[in-house]
Amino acid sequence: MMHALQKRPRSRLFTMVGLAAVTSAALAQEPAASVDALKQRIDQQQREIDALKAWIQSATPASAPAAKAPAATVVAGPVADARPGDRLTLSDTPEGYRVIDTGTTTLGVYGLIDLTIASSSSGGPNANPRSDTGGGSYGATNRRWTGLDVSWMNGNRWGFNGSHMLDAGTGTKLIMRLESEFELPTGNFDGGFSAPIIFNRDAWIGFASPAIGKLTIGRQDSPGRDINMIWANPFSSARNGYDEGGWMNNQTMYQLMEYSGSPTGNRWDSGVVWKKDWGGVVSYAGLQFGGLQDTSPGAGGTDVVDTGHGLHSTQQTIGLGYNSERDIWHANVAGTFADYDGFRKSVYSVGGNVRPVQWLRLNGGFIRADIAQPAAVGKRKDDVWTLSAQVYPGGKLDYALAYYSVDAHNAGLSGGGTTLQPFDLTNGVTSTSSGRWNTVYGAAFYRFDRQTDFYLAFDYSKTQGGYIAPYFQGHTSFNQIGGGVRYFF
């Protein structure tokens, strides 16, 4: 403000001072007949003061900080970041509705509602088998089913994001996220848990700064999921970065995510994850602790995390990504290594994406899994590859088409006779089979605005040889078609 005042013509300021002095002297010396003249001078002085105040106000930048920061600021609308093909990027600065922002502390409330109406050829992955087949848990469901389904594109969710500045000089912040998932048709908790877990998607705290990167501790995405999403999932962000991966929620569409998970699913319990952007190159590292407490069968206690019954059961992930200049192409490599109950699992991945023209993005990658099983059945080896494309013709429409192939060699079977997922525990495997699972799927989106879009989607899967997918309800092929609406808040 002083700088602004210095630009004010001196003559005006001197005039103000002079008027004040003259007025004081006049009040003491001039006769009563001069009162009217003095009043006119006073009125003139007041006009000068008002004009100066108005000039000072106009010269002060609108962004100038208040004398004292408010205790809390409630933002009246959403602060969501919505990019084509990357609609679910939730950074550690709260998205959605920012409830608190004091300059050093933030708290955001956000969520997503995804309504899906679908038709499935054999009852759908979540359908109950027909009781008249006598086929047990995976008895064939022979008739098409149509109705409200568990969301396809994204799991329904709500949650809190927060941050607190620890050191403004270095930009070091404490960050946190609590996130819960639910099923829209019923309102139930989602995630396949036998007991309600309120923050079943995320429950972590950590630190972030330009020097540290991002370090998070607690329940969170497995690092492999966040690394591979840029090429194994055509609906996610194209760049290597810090965000948790926004994969789709349809079980046949997200099968490749199973190669990025753990025995606790595609999220890590008791996990520590570090991500660092070095300027074009992004490094990833993670450690999941396992078998920490009451993990033996029948212990009757509360597990910290049941990733195996050995005290040394752990899982590690390392990865390296590269973002090209102007974001024309992106690539990464990763390795995940796990030891559960003495059986080693190693999963390697490499892939990337390229945008040769503005309206087209191409994605592709390869995964190799080496999974130890009991000596009586031998080791399992899987080879997986995928290709996909996204088309952005302009306007509010965009499209995606994808294909993947899973070639499983000597894969262990569950007690129900279905092919185990790559990170399922294998200490009890007694029989194996080999086969393939091939899937093609796609979707079309109408982006109504930054918070709302509508979609149509389909998938078709077929298994060959001895691959027995539990989602197919006893069939060797499976198809679905559906549509819905997503609302981000």
C-alpha positions in Angstrom: 0.0 0.0 0.0 2.9 2.4 0.7 4.2 1.8 -2.7 0.8 2.7 -4.1 0.7 5.9 -2.0 4.1 7.0 -3.3 2.6 7.1 -6.8 -0.1 9.5 -5.6 0.7 13.1 -6.7 2.4 15.0 -3.9 0.4 18.1 -4.5 -2.8 16.3 -3.6 -1.3 15.1 -0.3 0.1 18.5 0.6 -3.3 20.1 -0.2 -4.9 17.7 2.3 -2.5 18.6 5.1 -2.8 22.3 4.3 -6.6 22.1 4.4 -6.5 20.5 7.8 -4.2 23.2 9.2 -6.2 26.1 7.7 -9.4 24.7 9.0 -8.1 24.4 12.6 -6.8 28.0 12.6 -10.1 29.3 11.0 -12.2 27.7 13.7 -10.3 29.6 16.3 -10.0 33.0 14.7 -12.8 33.7 12.1 -16.0 35.3 13.2 -19.3 33.5 13.3 -20.2 35.0 9.9 -17.6 32.9 8.4 -19.1 29.6 9.7 -20.8 28.8 6.3 -17.5 29.3 4.5 -15.8 27.0 7.0 -18.4 24.3 6.4 -17.8 24.5 2.7 -14.1 24.0 3.3 -14.8 21.0 5.6 -17.1 19.5 3.0 -14.4 20.0 0.3 -11.9 18.3 2.6 -14.2 15.3 3.2 -14.6 14.9 -0.5 -10.8 14.9 -0.9 -10.5 12.2 1.8 -13.3 10.1 0.2 -11.5 10.4 -3.2 -8.2 9.4 -1.6 -9.8 6.3 0.0 -11.4 5.3 -3.2 -8.1 5.7 -5.1 -6.2 3.6 -2.4 -8.8 0.8 -2.7 -8.6 0.7 -6.5 -4.8 0.6 -6.4 -4.7 -2.3 -4.0 -4.5 -5.7 -5.8 -7.6 -7.8 -5.4 -5.5 -10.8 -4.4 -3.8 -8.9 -1.4 -4.0 -11.1 1.7 -6.4 -10.3 4.5 -5.0 -9.0 7.7 -6.0 -12.3 9.4 -6.8 -15.6 7.7 -10.3 -16.9 8.4 -10.6 -20.0 10.6 -12.3 -21.9 7.8 -13.5 -21.3 4.3 -16.4 -23.3 2.8 -16.2 -23.6 -0.9 -19.7 -23.5 -2.5 -19.0 -25.8 -5.4 -16.9 -28.7 -6.6 -13.2 -28.4 -7.4 -12.9 -31.5 -9.5 -10.3 -32.2 -12.1 -12.0 -33.8 -15.1 -9.9 -34.8 -18.1 -11.0 -37.1 -21.0 -10.1 -40.6 -20.2 -9.0 -39.6 -16.7 -12.2 -38.7 -14.9 -11.2 -40.1 -11.5 -7.9 -38.4 -10.6 -8.1 -37.4 -7.0 -5.0 -35.6 -5.8 -4.0 -35.0 -2.3 -5.2 -31.4 -2.4 -8.8 -32.0 -1.6 -11.1 -32.4 -4.6 -14.9 -32.2 -4.5 -16.1 -29.7 -2.0 -13.4 -28.1 0.1 -14.9 -27.8 3.5 -11.8 -26.3 5.3 -9.0 -24.2 3.8 -7.1 -22.0 6.3 -4.0 -21.6 4.2 -2.1 -24.3 6.2 -4.9 -26.9 6.7 -7.3 -28.3 4.1 -10.2 -30.8 4.3 -12.2 -31.9 1.3 -15.3 -34.1 0.9 -15.7 -35.8 -2.4 -17.5 -38.7 -4.0 -18.8 -40.5 -7.1 -22.1 -42.2 -7.8 -22.1 -44.6 -10.8 -25.5 -46.1 -11.8 -25.3 -49.1 -14.1 -28.1 -51.0 -15.8 -26.8 -54.2 -17.4 -27.7 -57.3 -19.2 -25.5 -60.4 -18.7 -25.6 -63.6 -20.7 -25.3 -66.0 -17.8 -26.4 -64.1 -14.8 -23.4 -61.9 -14.3 -20.3 -62.1 -12.1 -22.4 -61.3 -9.0 -25.4 -63.5 -9.7 -26.4 -66.4 -7.5 -26.2 -69.8 -9.4 -29.5 -71.5 -10.1 -30.5 -73.9 -7.4 -31.8 -76.5 -9.8 -28.4 -77.1 -11.4 -26.9 -78.7 -8.4 -23.6 -77.3 -9.4 -22.4 -75.9 -6.0 -20.9 -72.5 -5.7 -20.3 -72.2 -9.4 -23.2 -74.0 -10.9 -24.3 -72.8 -14.3 -26.7 -70.0 -14.6 -28.3 -70.5 -18.0 -30.6 -67.5 -18.5 -29.8 -63.9 -19.3 -30.2 -61.5 -16.4 -31.0 -57.8 -16.7 -31.3 -55.1 -14.1 -29.3 -52.8 -11.8 -25.8 -54.1 -11.4 -22.8 -53.2 -9.3 -21.3 -50.2 -11.0 -19.1 -50.9 -14.1 -17.0 -47.9 -14.6 -16.1 -46.9 -11.1 -16.9 -48.1 -7.6 -19.4 -45.8 -5.9 -17.5 -44.0 -3.2 -17.3 -41.1 -0.8 -14.4 -39.9 1.3 -12.2 -37.2 2.8 -8.9 -35.8 1.6 -6.8 -33.6 3.8 -3.5 -31.8 4.2 -1.6 -29.8 6.8 1.5 -27.7 6.0 4.4 -28.7 8.3 7.1 -26.5 6.7 6.2 -23.8 4.2 9.8 -23.2 3.3 10.3 -26.7 1.9 6.6 -27.3 1.0 6.4 -30.3 3.3 2.8 -31.4 4.0 1.1 -34.0 6.1 -1.5 -35.7 3.8 -4.3 -38.2 4.4 -7.3 -40.0 2.7 -10.2 -41.9 4.1 -12.4 -43.5 1.4 -15.5 -45.8 1.5 -17.2 -47.8 -1.2 -20.8 -48.8 -1.5 -23.2 -50.6 -3.9 -25.8 -48.3 -5.4 -28.6 -50.9 -5.8 -28.6 -51.9 -2.2 -26.5 -49.3 -0.3 -24.3 -52.2 1.1 -20.6 -51.9 1.6 -18.7 -53.1 -1.4 -15.5 -54.9 -1.7 -16.3 -58.6 -1.0 -15.9 -58.3 2.8 -17.8 -60.6 5.1 -18.1 -57.7 7.7 -18.7 -54.0 7.1 -15.4 -52.0 6.7 -16.3 -48.4 6.5 -13.0 -47.2 4.8 -12.5 -50.2 2.7 -10.9 -48.3 -0.2 -8.4 -46.1 1.5 -7.2 -45.4 5.0 -3.8 -43.8 5.0 -1.7 -40.9 6.2 1.6 -39.7 4.8 4.0 -36.9 3.8 4.5 -35.0 0.5 7.0 -32.3 -0.7 9.0 -31.5 -3.8 12.0 -33.2 -2.2 10.3 -36.2 -0.6 7.7 -36.9 -3.3 4.8 -38.7 -1.8 5.1 -41.2 1.0 1.9 -42.9 2.3 1.3 -45.5 5.0 -1.8 -47.6 5.6 -4.5 -49.2 3.4 -4.1 -48.0 -0.2 -3.7 -49.0 -3.8 -1.0 -51.6 -4.6 1.8 -49.7 -6.4 1.6 -52.1 -9.3 -2.0 -51.1 -9.9 -1.0 -47.4 -10.0 2.0 -48.1 -12.3 0.3 -50.3 -14.9 -2.9 -48.3 -15.1 -1.4 -46.0 -17.8 -1.4 -48.8 -20.4 -3.5 -51.7 -19.0 -6.6 -49.7 -18.5 -7.9 -47.4 -21.4 -9.9 -45.3 -19.0 -7.2 -44.0 -16.8 -4.5 -41.2 -16.8 -1.8 -41.4 -19.5 0.9 -40.0 -17.3 3.1 -41.6 -14.7 2.4 -39.7 -11.4 1.4 -39.8 -7.8 -2.4 -40.4 -8.1 -4.0 -43.7 -7.2 -5.2 -45.6 -10.2 -8.7 -45.1 -11.5 -9.5 -48.5 -13.1 -12.9 -49.6 -14.1 -15.1 -51.7 -11.7 -16.4 -54.4 -14.1 -14.8 -57.7 -13.1 -14.2 -59.0 -16.6 -12.8 -55.6 -17.7 -10.3 -55.2 -14.9 -8.9 -58.8 -14.9 -5.4 -57.4 -15.6 -5.5 -55.6 -12.3 -5.3 -59.0 -10.6 -1.6 -59.1 -11.7 -1.0 -55.9 -9.8 -2.6 -57.0 -6.5 -1.9 -59.1 -3.4 -3.7 -61.6 -1.2 -5.6 -58.6 0.3 -6.8 -57.7 -3.2 -5.7 -54.9 -5.5 -5.2 -52.8 -2.3 -2.5 -53.2 0.2 -3.3 -53.5 3.9 -0.4 -52.4 6.1 1.4 -50.9 3.1 4.1 -48.3 2.8 4.3 -46.7 -0.7 6.8 -44.0 -2.0 6.5 -42.2 -5.3 8.9 -39.5 -6.6 8.9 -37.4 -9.7 12.4 -36.5 -10.7 11.3 -34.4 -13.7 10.2 -36.7 -16.5 11.2 -39.8 -14.6 9.0 -41.2 -11.8 10.2 -43.8 -9.3 8.0 -46.1 -7.3 8.7 -48.4 -4.3 6.4 -50.2 -1.9 6.4 -52.7 1.0 3.4 -54.5 2.3 3.8 -56.1 5.8 2.0 -59.3 6.4 1.3 -62.0 9.0 1.7 -59.6 11.8 -0.9 -60.7 14.3 -3.4 -63.6 14.9 -3.1 -64.8 11.3 -3.1 -68.6 12.2 -6.4 -70.3 11.3 -8.8 -70.4 14.3 -6.8 -67.9 16.4 -10.0 -66.0 17.0 -8.3 -62.6 17.2 -8.4 -59.6 15.0 -6.0 -59.7 12.1 -3.8 -56.7 11.3 -3.5 -58.2 7.9 -3.8 -61.8 6.7 -1.5 -62.1 3.8 -0.2 -65.5 4.9 0.5 -67.3 8.1 4.2 -66.8 8.2 5.7 -64.0 10.3 7.9 -63.0 7.3 5.2 -62.9 4.7 5.8 -59.7 2.8 5.4 -58.1 -0.7 7.5 -55.5 -2.4 7.1 -53.5 -5.6 9.5 -51.4 -7.5 8.9 -49.4 -10.7 10.2 -46.7 -13.0 8.2 -44.5 -15.4 9.0 -41.9 -18.0 6.9 -39.1 -19.3 8.1 -37.6 -22.6 8.2 -33.9 -23.4 4.9 -32.5 -24.4 3.3 -35.8 -23.1 3.4 -37.5 -26.5 4.3 -40.9 -25.0 4.7 -42.5 -21.6 6.2 -45.8 -20.5 7.1 -47.8 -17.4 8.5 -51.0 -16.0 7.7 -52.7 -12.7 8.3 -55.8 -10.6 6.3 -57.2 -7.7 7.8 -59.8 -5.5 5.8 -61.7 -2.8 6.5 -64.4 -0.3 3.5 -66.0 1.3 3.7 -69.1 3.4 7.0 -69.8 1.8 5.8 -69.7 -1.8 7.4 -67.0 -4.0 5.5 -64.9 -6.5 7.2 -62.7 -9.1 5.3 -60.5 -11.5 7.1 -58.3 -14.1 5.4 -55.8 -16.4 6.4 -53.4 -19.2 4.1 -51.1 -21.2 3.2 -47.6 -22.2 1.0 -45.4 -24.4 1.5 -42.9 -27.2 -0.7 -40.1 -28.7 0.4 -39.9 -32.4 -2.3 -37.4 -33.1 -4.5 -35.3 -30.8 -7.6 -37.4 -31.3 -6.0 -40.9 -30.7 -4.3 -42.6 -27.8 -2.8 -46.1 -28.2 -1.9 -48.3 -25.2 -0.2 -51.7 -24.8 1.9 -53.8 -22.5 3.1 -57.3 -21.4 3.0 -59.1 -18.0 4.9 -62.2 -17.0 4.0 -64.0 -13.7 6.1 -66.8 -12.1 4.2 -68.3 -9.2 5.5 -71.0 -6.9 3.2 -73.9 -6.0 3.7 -77.1 -4.0 6.4 -79.3 -5.5 3.9 -82.0 -6.3 2.3 -79.8 -8.9 5.2 -77.5 -10.0 5.5 -73.8 -10.8 2.9 -71.7 -12.6 3.8 -69.3 -15.4 1.4 -66.8 -17.0 2.0 -64.6 -20.1 -0.4 -61.7 -20.5 -0.7 -58.9 -23.1 -3.1 -56.1 -23.9 -3.8 -53.5 -26.6 -6.3 -50.7 -26.4 -7.2 -47.4 -28.1 -9.1 -44.3 -27.2 -10.6 -41.9 -29.7 -11.3 -38.2 -28.9 -13.1 -36.8 -32.0 -13.8 -33.5 -30.3 -17.0 -32.3 -28.6 -18.5 -34.2 -25.8 -18.0 -37.8 -27.1 -15.1 -40.2 -26.7 -14.6 -43.9 -27.2 -12.5 -46.8 -26.0 -11.8 -50.3 -27.3 -9.5 -52.9 -25.6 -8.4 -56.5 -25.9 -6.4 -58.7 -23.5 -5.2 -62.3 -23.5 -4.2 -64.3 -20.5 -2.2 -67.5 -21.1 -1.9 -69.5 -17.9 0.5 -72.5 -17.8 0.0 -75.0 -15.0 -2.3 -72.8 -13.0 -3.5 -74.0 -9.6 -7.2 -74.7 -9.1 -9.3 -73.7 -6.1 -11.2 -76.2 -4.1 -14.3 -75.4 -6.2 -12.4 -76.2 -9.4 -11.8 -72.7 -10.8 -8.5 -71.1 -11.8 -6.8 -69.2 -9.0 -5.9 -65.5 -9.4 -2.2 -64.8 -9.6 -1.9 -63.6 -6.0 -4.1 -66.1 -4.3 -2.4 -68.3 -1.7 -1.1 -71.5 -3.3 0.0 -73.6 -0.3 -3.1 -75.8 -0.6 -3.0 -76.4 -4.4 -3.3 -80.1 -5.4 -4.4 -79.8 -9.0 -3.6 -77.6 -12.0 -4.7 -76.9 -15.6 -3.5 -74.7 -18.5 -5.6 -72.5 -20.7 -6.5 -69.0 -22.0 -8.8 -66.2 -21.2 -9.4 -63.7 -24.0 -11.6 -60.6 -23.7 -12.6 -57.7 -25.8 -14.4 -54.7 -24.3 -15.3 -51.1 -25.1 -17.2 -48.1 -24.1 -18.6 -44.8 -25.4 -18.9 -41.7 -23.2 -21.0 -38.5 -23.5 -19.3 -35.9 -21.3 -22.3 -33.7 -20.3 -20.2 -31.5 -18.1 -17.2 -31.6 -15.7 -19.2 -33.5 -13.1 -21.6 -35.7 -15.2 -21.2 -38.2 -18.0 -23.3 -41.0 -19.6 -21.9 -44.2 -21.0 -22.6 -47.4 -22.9 -20.3 -50.4 -22.5 -19.9 -54.0 -23.5 -17.6 -57.0 -23.0 -17.2 -60.4 -24.4 -14.9 -63.1 -22.9 -14.1 -66.6 -23.9 -12.0 -69.2 -22.1 -10.1 -72.1 -23.8 -8.4 -75.2 -22.6 -8.4 -75.7 -18.8 -8.9 -72.1 -17.8 -12.1 -72.0 -15.6 -13.1 -68.4 -14.7 -15.3 -68.2 -11.6 -17.2 -65.2 -13.1 -18.6 -67.2 -15.9 -21.0 -69.3 -13.8 -19.9 -72.6 -15.3 -19.8 -71.4 -19.0 -16.8 -71.0 -21.3 -18.0 -67.7 -22.8 -19.7 -64.7 -21.3 -21.0 -61.3 -22.6 -22.5 -58.2 -21.1 -23.9 -54.9 -22.3 -24.8 -52.0 -20.1 -25.1 -48.3 -19.7 -25.2 -45.8 -16.9 -24.5 -42.3 -15.6 -21.7 -41.1 -13.4 -21.9 -38.0 -11.1 -18.7 -36.7 -9.5 -19.0 -34.4 -6.4 
